[in-house]
Amino acid sequence: MNVHRFFQLNMSEGDILPIMGGKSAVFSARALDKQTPNEDSAAIIDFDGQAGILVVADGLGGSPAGEQASTLAVRELIASIEQTPTEEATLRTAILNGIENANRAVTELGIGAATTLAVAEIQGRTVRPYHVGDSMILVAGQRGKIKLQTVSHSPVGYAVEAGMLDASEAMHHEERHVVSNILGTPDMRIEVGSTIEMARYDTLLLATDGLFDNLHIEEIIERIRKGPLKRVMRTLVADCRRRMETAEEGQPCKPDDLTFVAFRCGA
């Protein structure tokens, strides 16, 4: 098993890593002009060359020790997976146990720390999402078709899913950043999605809200659906940071830590 950890980083350039016969791109940096640590964490785990796990966590900035919470959550998940035999049936159990262990560990800090967690389990070209909170998981085809999009665990996320708000209204909603399900609480709930089959050049993306609060979903899809992963990564970072730096009428602008992991089979 090969594990890549990304904790409290302030990357100027992202990394491209070979994984499971494909490629993964990862970027993590603190908000522009921020002096405190990056509260996001991430991991890329190549389990056995055929299966792997991608992870993104966003420590809650309004709570104490957000960076500690996200780092601890990812470490607990990695530890659970490292103890797992190389069998598909047990990998799912290891992920669920790891998330439960992470919630317990963050709660036991006893300081009110909390974090989101988004996990994608990859078996060949099959992907299964797991998530807690509002860090999002997307799969997009080369022509821009959305094959998977997780629903944020927030009042606004549920309102969009129910058709009560459209995506544009949600982007500017005053309660957009209220999260209703997080690690660090006794009533944490894990949402496990159905598996989907990725085509060869589909793009899987996990990201914190530093990305989704500054680029509309359709803008993200247009940027990730084609082209080399290195160019995809650089474009996402540049366009997202431009939005963070300069408020434009009608466009989102929320300076925040930015972390994402993108993956393609056979890329």
N, C-alpha and C positions, 0 to 999 in steps of 0.2 A: 504494500500500500504506500502511496506517495501523497503526502499532505503538504499543501501550501497555505500558510496562515498570513493574514493581513490585519494587524492590530494597530490602532492609533497612528496611522501613517499620514503623511502629507506628500503624496507622490506628485512629481511634476510631469512624469510620463507613466503611462500604464505598462503592464506586462502582458506579453503573449506567451501562453504556455501550451505545449502539446498535451493532450489528455484524451484517453479512450479512443484513439484513432482519429480524433478531431483536434480542434483548437479552442482555447478559451482566452478571453481578454478580461483583464481585471484592472480597475482603477479605484483608488480610495484617497481622498484628500479632505482636509478640514475646510470649513467655509473661508472665503476670502477675508482677509483682515482679522480673522479670529486668532486669539492668543492662547486659548485653552485647547486641550487635546481634541483630536477627531474622535467623535463618539460612535462612529460606525466601525464595524468589523466585518471580515469576510473570510471564506476558506474555499479552497478547491481541493477535493479529495479524489484521487484516482484509486479506486478500491482494488481492482484486479486487472486493469487494462480493458475490461468490457463494461464494467459498472463504475459509477462515480456519484459524487454528491457535490453540489454547489450550494454555498451558504452565504447569506447576507443578513446582518443584524444592525439595528439602529437604536443606540441607547437614547432614551428619552431626555431631551435637553432641559425640560422643565423639572426633572427629577435629579436627586443627587447621584453623582458617580455614573453618569450615562455611559462613559467609555469603559468603566469597570464592569457594568452590567452586560454590555454587548460582548466584550472580550470573554467574560466568564461563560456566557451562554454558548458561544462558539466552541470554547475549549471543552465544555461538558459534552457537547454533541460529538466532537472529534473523539473524545475518550471513549464514548459508547461505541462508536463505529470501529475504533481500533481493537476492541475486544470481540469483534464479530467474526465468525467463520465466513469464508468466501462462498456464501450461498444466498441466492436472491431472497428466499423466504425469510431469512433472518435479518437481512439488511433493513427491511421496512420496520421490523420490531426494534432494531438498534436505533433507528432514527427517532421513533416515537419515544423510546426509553430515554434517548439523549435529550429530547426536548423537555420531557418530564423532569429529568435530572437538572437541566439548565434552569427551569422554573424554580425548582426547590433551592438551588444554590443561590440564585439571585434574590429570592425571597429571604433566605437565611442571612443575607448581608445585614438585614435589619435596619437599613437606612432609607428605605423608600425608593431604592433604585429600580429601574425597569428598562425593558428593551423589547423591540420587535424581533421577529426571526422569520426568515423565508428560506426554505430548503427545497431544492429540486433533486430528486433521485433519478438517475439516468441508468437504464439497463439497455445497452445497445443503442437503439433509436427510440426507445420508449421512455417517456418522462412522466413522473408523478410529482405533483406539487404538495408541499406541506407549508402552512404558514400561520403565524400568530401576529396580528397587528396590521400595519398599513404599508410595510415594505412589499413590493409587488413582484409577481412572476408573470412573464409574457412569453408566448411563442408566436413568431410571425413567419409566414411563408415569403418566398422571394417576390411574389406579386402583391404583398402587403396584407394578405388575409390573416386575421388574428385567429389562431388556433387554440390559444389558451390565454386567459387573463384572470388573475385572481381578484376577488372582491375585497377591498380594504375593510378591516374590522373597525369601522367608525360610523357614526350616524350619517355622515355625508356619503360614505361609500355605499351604505345600505340604501340610501335614498336614490342614488344613481341606479343601482341594480333594480330597484322597484319602479323606475321610470318617473319618480317624483322630481328629479333634477336631471338636467342634461350635463354633459361633461364640462361645458364652458361655465355654467353656473356653479358647478361643484368646485372648479379651479379657483374661483374667487369668493367662495362661501366663507363667512366669518368663523364658522366652526369646523373648517376643513381639517384642522390639526388636532381635533379631539379624537383620541384613539380609545376604543371601548374594550379591547382585548389585548393584553400584554403579558410578557413574562415578568414575574416579580409579584404576582398576586395569587391568592389561593384558588380563585375561580378561573384561571387561565384555561382557554379552550384551543385545542389543535384542530385546524381545518385540514382535512386530507382530501385532495382532489382525485378525480379519475385519471387513469393513464391515458396519454395520447401518443400517437406514433409520429415522430418527426421525419419529414422528407430530408434528403441528403443535405440541402443547403438552407433548411429552416434555421432560424436564429432563436435561441433560448436566452432570455434576459432576466436577471434578478437585480433589483435596484432599490435603494432607499428613497425616501421622499425628496431628497435633494435633487433627484432627476425628475420625478413625476410632478413636483410642484413648480418646475420651471419650464418644462416642455409639455405640450399637449400630447395625448396618446398618439394621435395621427402623425404628429411631428416625429415622435420617437420611432414609430413603425417605418416611416419613410427613410429614416437614417440608418436603421439596423437591417433592413430587409435584403440588401445586396451590397456588394463591394467587399474588399478585404477587411477582416476584423480589425486590423490595426487602424485603417482609415475610419471605420465605424466608431471605434473608441475615441479617436482624436476629434471627430466631428461632434460626438455627444458631449465631450468635455468642453470643447470650445464654445458650442452654441449654448450649453447650459450656463457656463460661467458668464457669457455675455449677457444673458438674461439676469443673472444675479447682480451683475455690476451696474446695469442701466435699466431703469424702469421705463417701459414704453406703454403708451396708452393702449388699453385693451389686452396687454400681454402679461402673463404671470411674471413675478419677480420676488423670489424668496431666498436670500442668502442662507446657505445651509451646508453642512457636510455632505459630500457627494461620494457615493460608492456604488459600483455596479460590477456584475460579472456577466459576460456574454459567452455563449458556447455554440459551436456548429459541429455537427457530425461530418466527418470526412472532409472538413474544410482545408 
